[in-house]
Amino acid sequence: MSTFKAPKGTYDLTPPDSAKYLAVREAISAPLKNSGYGYIETPGFEDVALFSRGVGESTDIVSKEMYTLTTKGGSELALRPEGTASVLRAALEANLHKLGNLPVKLWYSGSYYRYERPQKGRYRHFSQVGAEAIGAEDPALDAELIILADQAYRSLGLQNFRILLNSLGDKECRPVYRDALQGFLRELELDEDTRRRIELNPLRVLDDKRPEVQKQLVGAPVLRDYLCDACKAYHEEVRDLLTAAGVAYEDDEKLVRGLDYYTRTTFEFVHDGLGSQSAVGGGGRYDGLSEMIGGPALPSVGWALGVDRTVLALEAEGIELELPASTSVFAVPLGEEARRVLFAKVTELRKLGVAADFAFGSRGLKGAMKSANRSGARLTVVAGERDLADGVVQLKDMESGEQQPVALDALVAEIQQKLA
């Protein structure tokens, strides 16, 4: 046992569980790779101002949950609490929007950090796969991203998730709604913290999960009643495209999500088997974010799906992923000559793309066969001095238990044939 443990609210991914996380990342990114999205990677930390300006000073993420540090040179940095602002910053810095092909479609995968109160499904270090489509205002793009996320979840076998959908309006109609909402909220009996939020970002109050607050919100003005004609038409088209694609969603007029940069389409994926941390992912359109961080006007839309939450959702539905065994062939040498010969064969098999492993350390046959069993290999190759003197090795099928001698020269071809 080491003296050190993983920091509070974080986790280590170790085999065999880590294979499940890799499979989830692969399943989420597969539909994106198939739809014109290119991979992007950004640093784990950024200038603090990128998030306070982009995500919003009034959000919990910036005001309470960000890990910040001051470098020796005096720069203020933050560990990234979310992916969108970083990806947009990187795309602008690389001038991807000037290459003439809009939208710029990008996907990413990585770790994010928030100083949260740790609980199941909510960690201080978590993993996401995200997608952003930068530089086009088109309802079909919003629909595409929701459809691709739906496809990813269904490819994993998930069924008990729901898609919540709302429109937050734009810079024309949202201020009118904001004024009406502020007027309503100022009359309520709310604590100091929430009153401050009314002035900074009143829409966030709607998102308050406390029953005593929710009770007072009955009869609050509804954003849907304030949408301008352009936003209504835009939202209608997103809904029509989803329906035509056979993707079920629920209208949720209270859905605002915890980031200031959203406009128009906003959505969340929730799973009912996860208790209080039911959101497995979400996203929306953020048409003004580029200007907020000093770029040109680039209307954009994106989402991020939680890898850890998706794994919990799979467990909640009792879904076991079909994960291929990491080893197909395991070699067990008995004696020095056999070690040399079989190690060369394992190297040859690996070069041919066969997943092969070797009994390292000088254990006896019994211990080595236990390792072969644990590896999940379909075939085990055993060779001792006498076998090699006869120019053969023993090939054992771990499923049927059958064992047969195979000429050393024919071993690789025989293995390839059996695995095919």
C-alpha positions as CSV (number, residue, x, y, z in Angstrom):
1,M,0.0,0.0,0.0
2,S,1.4,3.4,-1.0
3,T,1.6,6.3,1.5
4,F,-0.3,8.4,-1.1
5,K,-3.9,8.2,-2.3
6,A,-5.7,9.9,-5.2
7,P,-6.8,13.4,-4.1
8,K,-10.3,13.7,-2.6
9,G,-13.1,13.7,-5.3
10,T,-10.9,12.1,-8.0
11,Y,-10.4,8.5,-9.2
12,D,-7.9,6.3,-10.9
13,L,-8.9,4.3,-13.9
14,T,-7.2,0.8,-13.8
15,P,-7.7,-2.4,-15.8
16,P,-10.1,-4.1,-16.2
17,D,-12.5,-1.2,-15.6
18,S,-10.5,1.2,-17.7
19,A,-11.4,-0.8,-20.8
20,K,-15.1,0.1,-20.3
21,Y,-14.2,3.9,-20.2
22,L,-12.1,3.5,-23.4
23,A,-15.0,1.7,-25.1
24,V,-17.4,4.6,-24.1
25,R,-15.0,7.2,-25.4
26,E,-14.8,5.3,-28.6
27,A,-18.6,4.9,-29.0
28,I,-19.2,8.6,-28.4
29,S,-16.5,9.7,-30.8
30,A,-17.3,7.2,-33.6
31,P,-20.4,9.0,-35.0
32,L,-18.5,12.3,-34.9
33,K,-15.5,11.0,-36.9
34,N,-18.1,9.7,-39.4
35,S,-19.7,13.2,-39.8
36,G,-16.8,15.5,-40.6
37,Y,-15.6,16.3,-37.1
38,G,-11.7,16.6,-36.8
39,Y,-9.9,15.9,-33.5
40,I,-8.6,18.8,-31.4
41,E,-6.6,18.8,-28.1
42,T,-6.1,21.9,-25.9
43,P,-4.0,22.4,-22.7
44,G,-5.3,21.4,-19.3
45,F,-5.0,25.0,-18.1
46,E,-5.8,28.3,-19.6
47,D,-5.8,32.0,-18.8
48,V,-8.4,32.6,-16.0
49,A,-10.0,35.4,-18.0
50,L,-11.0,33.0,-20.8
51,F,-13.4,31.3,-18.4
52,S,-14.5,34.3,-16.4
53,R,-15.3,36.1,-19.6
54,G,-16.6,33.2,-21.6
55,V,-18.4,30.9,-19.1
56,G,-19.5,33.9,-17.0
57,E,-18.6,35.5,-13.6
58,S,-22.0,34.7,-12.2
59,T,-21.9,31.0,-12.8
60,D,-21.1,28.6,-10.0
61,I,-18.4,27.1,-12.2
62,V,-16.4,30.4,-12.2
63,S,-17.3,31.8,-8.8
64,K,-17.0,28.6,-6.7
65,E,-15.6,25.7,-8.6
66,M,-12.6,26.8,-10.6
67,Y,-9.1,25.6,-9.6
68,T,-6.8,28.7,-10.1
69,L,-3.1,29.1,-9.7
70,T,-0.6,31.9,-10.1
71,T,2.6,31.0,-12.0
72,K,6.1,32.1,-10.9
73,G,5.8,34.8,-13.6
74,G,2.6,36.1,-12.1
75,S,0.1,34.8,-14.7
76,E,-3.3,33.8,-13.4
77,L,-4.2,30.4,-14.8
78,A,-7.2,28.0,-14.2
79,L,-7.5,24.3,-14.7
80,R,-10.1,23.9,-17.4
81,P,-13.6,23.4,-15.9
82,E,-15.2,22.8,-19.3
83,G,-14.2,22.4,-23.0
84,T,-16.0,24.8,-25.2
85,A,-14.2,28.1,-24.3
86,S,-10.8,26.3,-24.8
87,V,-11.7,24.8,-28.1
88,L,-13.1,28.0,-29.5
89,R,-9.9,29.9,-28.3
90,A,-7.7,27.3,-30.0
91,A,-9.7,27.4,-33.3
92,L,-9.5,31.2,-33.3
93,E,-5.8,31.2,-32.6
94,A,-5.2,28.7,-35.4
95,N,-7.4,30.8,-37.7
96,L,-9.5,27.7,-38.6
97,H,-12.5,29.9,-39.4
98,K,-10.5,31.6,-42.2
99,L,-9.8,28.4,-44.1
100,G,-13.1,28.9,-46.0
101,N,-14.9,25.8,-44.8
102,L,-17.5,26.8,-42.2
103,P,-18.7,25.3,-39.9
104,V,-15.4,24.2,-38.4
105,K,-16.3,20.9,-36.9
106,L,-14.2,19.6,-34.0
107,W,-14.3,16.9,-31.4
108,Y,-12.2,16.4,-28.3
109,S,-11.8,14.1,-25.3
110,G,-10.1,14.9,-22.0
111,S,-10.1,15.6,-18.3
112,Y,-11.8,18.6,-16.7
113,Y,-11.6,20.0,-13.1
114,R,-14.2,21.5,-10.8
115,Y,-14.0,22.0,-7.0
116,E,-17.3,20.3,-6.3
117,R,-18.7,18.5,-3.2
118,P,-17.8,14.9,-4.2
119,Q,-20.6,12.4,-4.6
120,K,-21.4,9.5,-6.9
121,G,-21.4,10.9,-10.4
122,R,-19.9,14.2,-9.4
123,Y,-16.1,14.4,-9.2
124,R,-13.5,17.0,-9.0
125,H,-11.7,15.5,-11.9
126,F,-13.9,14.1,-14.6
127,S,-13.7,13.0,-18.2
128,Q,-15.8,14.2,-21.2
129,V,-16.0,13.7,-24.9
130,G,-17.2,16.9,-26.7
131,A,-18.1,18.3,-30.1
132,E,-18.3,21.8,-31.4
133,A,-19.5,23.1,-34.8
134,I,-18.1,26.7,-35.2
135,G,-19.2,29.4,-37.5
136,A,-22.7,28.6,-38.9
137,E,-26.2,29.4,-37.8
138,D,-28.3,26.6,-39.0
139,P,-31.0,24.6,-37.2
140,A,-29.8,21.5,-39.1
141,L,-26.4,21.8,-37.3
142,D,-28.1,21.9,-33.8
143,A,-30.2,18.8,-34.9
144,E,-27.1,17.0,-36.3
145,L,-25.3,17.2,-32.9
146,I,-28.3,16.0,-30.9
147,I,-28.8,13.1,-33.3
148,L,-25.1,12.1,-33.2
149,A,-25.2,12.1,-29.3
150,D,-28.4,10.0,-29.4
151,Q,-26.8,7.6,-31.9
152,A,-23.7,7.3,-29.6
153,Y,-25.8,6.4,-26.6
154,R,-27.9,3.9,-28.5
155,S,-24.8,2.2,-30.0
156,L,-23.8,1.5,-26.3
157,G,-27.2,-0.1,-25.7
158,L,-28.6,2.7,-23.5
159,Q,-32.3,3.2,-23.5
160,N,-33.5,4.9,-20.4
161,F,-32.2,8.4,-21.2
162,R,-34.2,11.4,-22.2
163,I,-33.4,14.5,-24.2
164,L,-34.7,17.7,-22.7
165,L,-34.9,20.6,-25.2
166,N,-35.5,24.4,-24.8
167,S,-34.7,27.7,-26.6
168,L,-33.1,30.5,-24.7
169,G,-33.8,33.2,-27.3
170,D,-31.2,35.6,-28.7
171,K,-29.9,39.1,-28.0
172,E,-33.1,40.5,-29.4
173,C,-35.7,38.8,-27.2
174,R,-33.8,37.5,-24.2
175,P,-33.3,40.9,-22.6
176,V,-37.0,41.6,-22.6
177,Y,-37.7,38.2,-20.9
178,R,-34.8,38.8,-18.5
179,D,-36.4,42.1,-17.3
180,A,-39.8,40.4,-16.8
181,L,-38.2,37.5,-14.9
182,Q,-36.1,39.9,-12.7
183,G,-39.3,41.8,-11.8
184,F,-41.0,38.6,-10.8
185,L,-38.0,37.2,-8.8
186,R,-37.4,40.4,-6.8
187,E,-40.8,40.0,-5.1
188,L,-39.9,36.5,-3.7
189,E,-38.5,35.6,-0.3
190,L,-35.0,34.5,-1.3
191,D,-31.6,34.3,0.4
192,E,-28.8,36.8,-0.1
193,D,-26.9,34.5,-2.6
194,T,-29.9,33.9,-4.8
195,R,-30.8,37.7,-4.7
196,R,-27.4,38.4,-6.0
197,R,-27.9,35.9,-8.8
198,I,-31.2,37.7,-9.8
199,E,-29.2,40.7,-10.7
200,L,-26.3,38.9,-12.5
201,N,-28.1,36.1,-14.3
202,P,-31.8,35.6,-13.3
203,L,-32.2,32.6,-15.6
204,R,-29.9,30.6,-13.3
205,V,-32.5,31.0,-10.5
206,L,-34.9,28.9,-12.5
207,D,-32.3,26.1,-12.4
208,D,-32.3,26.1,-8.5
209,K,-33.0,22.6,-7.4
210,R,-34.1,23.5,-3.8
211,P,-37.8,22.6,-3.3
212,E,-38.5,25.8,-1.3
213,V,-37.2,27.9,-4.3
214,Q,-39.1,25.8,-6.9
215,K,-42.3,26.2,-4.9
216,Q,-42.0,30.0,-5.2
217,L,-41.2,29.8,-9.0
218,V,-44.7,28.7,-9.8
219,G,-46.2,31.3,-12.1
220,A,-42.9,32.7,-13.2
221,P,-42.8,34.2,-16.7
222,V,-41.9,31.6,-19.3
223,L,-39.3,32.3,-21.9
224,R,-41.3,30.6,-24.6
225,D,-43.9,33.4,-24.4
226,Y,-41.1,36.0,-25.1
227,L,-39.3,34.4,-28.0
228,C,-39.2,36.6,-31.1
229,D,-40.5,35.2,-34.4
230,A,-37.0,34.4,-35.7
231,C,-36.2,32.3,-32.6
232,K,-39.6,30.6,-32.6
233,A,-39.1,29.6,-36.3
234,Y,-35.5,28.4,-35.6
235,H,-36.6,26.3,-32.7
236,E,-39.5,24.8,-34.6
237,E,-37.1,23.7,-37.3
238,V,-34.8,22.0,-34.9
239,R,-37.8,20.2,-33.4
240,D,-39.1,19.1,-36.8
241,L,-35.7,17.8,-37.9
242,L,-35.3,15.7,-34.7
243,T,-38.8,14.3,-35.1
244,A,-38.2,13.4,-38.7
245,A,-35.0,11.6,-37.6
246,G,-37.0,9.6,-35.1
247,V,-35.2,11.2,-32.1
248,A,-37.6,11.6,-29.2
249,Y,-37.2,14.7,-27.0
250,E,-39.2,16.5,-24.3
251,D,-39.7,20.3,-24.2
252,D,-38.4,21.7,-20.9
253,E,-39.1,25.4,-20.5
254,K,-37.0,25.6,-17.3
255,L,-33.9,24.2,-18.9
256,V,-31.2,26.9,-18.8
257,R,-27.9,25.0,-18.1
258,G,-25.1,26.4,-16.0
259,L,-23.1,28.5,-18.5
260,D,-23.8,32.1,-19.5
261,Y,-22.9,31.7,-23.2
262,Y,-25.9,29.7,-24.4
263,T,-28.4,31.2,-26.9
264,R,-31.4,29.7,-28.7
265,T,-31.1,25.9,-28.7
266,T,-30.2,24.3,-25.4
267,F,-30.5,20.6,-24.5
268,E,-29.6,18.1,-21.8
269,F,-29.3,14.3,-21.8
270,V,-30.7,12.9,-18.5
271,H,-30.7,9.3,-17.2
272,D,-33.3,8.3,-14.6
273,G,-31.1,5.6,-13.1
274,L,-28.5,8.1,-11.7
275,G,-30.3,9.7,-8.8
276,S,-29.6,13.4,-8.2
277,Q,-26.8,13.6,-10.7
278,S,-29.0,12.6,-13.6
279,A,-27.5,14.7,-16.4
280,V,-25.1,12.6,-18.5
281,G,-24.4,15.4,-21.0
282,G,-25.7,18.5,-22.6
283,G,-25.0,21.5,-24.7
284,G,-26.5,24.2,-26.9
285,R,-25.9,27.1,-29.2
286,Y,-23.5,29.8,-28.2
287,D,-23.7,32.5,-30.9
288,G,-22.0,35.3,-28.9
289,L,-19.1,33.4,-27.2
290,S,-16.5,34.2,-29.9
291,E,-17.0,37.9,-29.5
292,M,-17.0,37.6,-25.7
293,I,-13.4,36.2,-25.9
294,G,-12.2,38.8,-28.5
295,G,-13.0,36.9,-31.8
296,P,-15.2,37.8,-34.7
297,A,-18.9,36.9,-34.8
298,L,-19.0,33.1,-35.2
299,P,-22.4,31.5,-34.3
300,S,-21.7,28.0,-33.0
301,V,-23.2,25.0,-31.3
302,G,-21.8,22.1,-29.3
303,W,-22.1,19.5,-26.5
304,A,-20.1,17.5,-24.0
305,L,-21.0,14.1,-22.7
306,G,-19.6,12.8,-19.4
307,V,-17.7,9.6,-19.8
308,D,-18.0,8.7,-16.0
309,R,-21.7,9.4,-16.0
310,T,-22.2,7.4,-19.1
311,V,-20.5,4.4,-17.4
312,L,-22.8,4.8,-14.4
313,A,-25.8,4.9,-16.8
314,L,-24.6,1.6,-18.3
315,E,-24.3,0.1,-14.9
316,A,-27.8,1.4,-13.9
317,E,-29.3,-0.4,-16.9
318,G,-27.2,-3.5,-16.3
319,I,-25.5,-3.3,-19.6
320,E,-22.3,-5.3,-20.0
321,L,-20.3,-4.0,-23.0
322,E,-18.8,-6.7,-25.3
323,L,-15.2,-5.9,-24.8
324,P,-12.7,-7.9,-26.9
325,A,-10.1,-9.8,-24.8
326,S,-6.9,-7.8,-24.8
327,T,-4.8,-10.9,-25.4
328,S,-5.5,-13.6,-28.0
329,V,-2.3,-15.8,-27.6
330,F,-0.3,-16.4,-24.5
331,A,3.1,-18.1,-24.6
332,V,4.5,-20.3,-21.8
333,P,8.2,-21.2,-22.1
334,L,9.7,-24.0,-20.0
335,G,13.5,-23.5,-19.9
336,E,16.0,-21.1,-21.3
337,E,15.9,-22.3,-25.0
338,A,12.1,-22.1,-25.0
339,R,12.2,-18.6,-23.6
340,R,14.3,-17.4,-26.5
341,V,12.3,-19.2,-29.2
342,L,8.8,-18.3,-27.9
343,F,9.7,-14.7,-27.3
344,A,10.7,-14.4,-30.9
345,K,7.4,-16.0,-32.0
346,V,5.4,-13.5,-29.8
347,T,7.3,-10.6,-31.3
348,E,6.5,-12.0,-34.8
349,L,2.8,-12.4,-34.0
350,R,2.6,-8.9,-32.6
351,K,4.1,-7.5,-35.8
352,L,1.3,-9.3,-37.7
353,G,-1.3,-7.6,-35.6
354,V,-2.1,-10.6,-33.3
355,A,-2.5,-9.6,-29.6
356,A,0.1,-11.8,-27.9
357,D,1.6,-11.9,-24.4
358,F,4.3,-13.9,-22.6
359,A,4.9,-15.6,-19.2
360,F,7.6,-13.2,-17.8
361,G,9.6,-14.2,-14.7
362,S,10.7,-17.8,-14.3
363,R,7.5,-19.3,-12.9
364,G,6.6,-23.0,-13.2
365,L,4.0,-24.4,-15.6
366,K,1.2,-24.1,-13.0
367,G,1.7,-20.4,-12.3
368,A,2.2,-19.6,-15.9
369,M,-1.0,-21.4,-17.0
370,K,-2.9,-19.4,-14.3
371,S,-1.6,-16.2,-16.0
372,A,-2.7,-17.5,-19.4
373,N,-6.1,-18.1,-18.0
374,R,-6.4,-14.6,-16.5
375,S,-5.3,-13.0,-19.7
376,G,-8.4,-14.2,-21.5
377,A,-6.3,-15.6,-24.3
378,R,-8.0,-18.0,-26.7
379,L,-4.8,-19.9,-27.4
380,T,-1.8,-20.8,-25.3
381,V,1.5,-22.0,-26.7
382,V,3.6,-24.2,-24.4
383,A,7.1,-25.4,-25.2
384,G,9.7,-27.3,-23.2
385,E,13.2,-28.6,-24.2
386,R,11.8,-32.0,-25.4
387,D,9.2,-30.3,-27.6
388,L,11.8,-28.1,-29.2
389,A,14.1,-31.1,-29.8
390,D,11.2,-32.6,-31.9
391,G,10.7,-29.2,-33.7
392,V,7.2,-28.7,-32.2
393,V,5.3,-26.7,-29.6
394,Q,2.0,-27.6,-27.9
395,L,-1.0,-25.4,-28.9
396,K,-3.9,-25.4,-26.4
397,D,-7.4,-24.1,-27.2
398,M,-8.4,-22.4,-23.9
399,E,-12.1,-22.7,-24.7
400,S,-12.3,-26.4,-25.6
401,G,-9.3,-27.5,-23.5
402,E,-7.9,-29.4,-26.6
403,Q,-4.1,-29.5,-27.0
404,Q,-2.1,-30.5,-30.1
405,P,1.5,-30.5,-31.2
406,V,2.2,-28.0,-34.0
407,A,5.5,-27.8,-36.0
408,L,7.4,-24.7,-34.9
409,D,7.7,-23.5,-38.5
410,A,3.9,-23.7,-39.0
411,L,2.9,-22.1,-35.7
412,V,2.2,-18.6,-36.8
413,A,0.1,-19.7,-39.8
414,E,-1.8,-22.2,-37.6
415,I,-2.6,-19.5,-35.0
416,Q,-3.7,-17.0,-37.7
417,Q,-6.0,-19.7,-39.1
418,K,-7.5,-20.6,-35.7
419,L,-8.1,-17.0,-34.8
420,A,-9.7,-16.1,-38.1
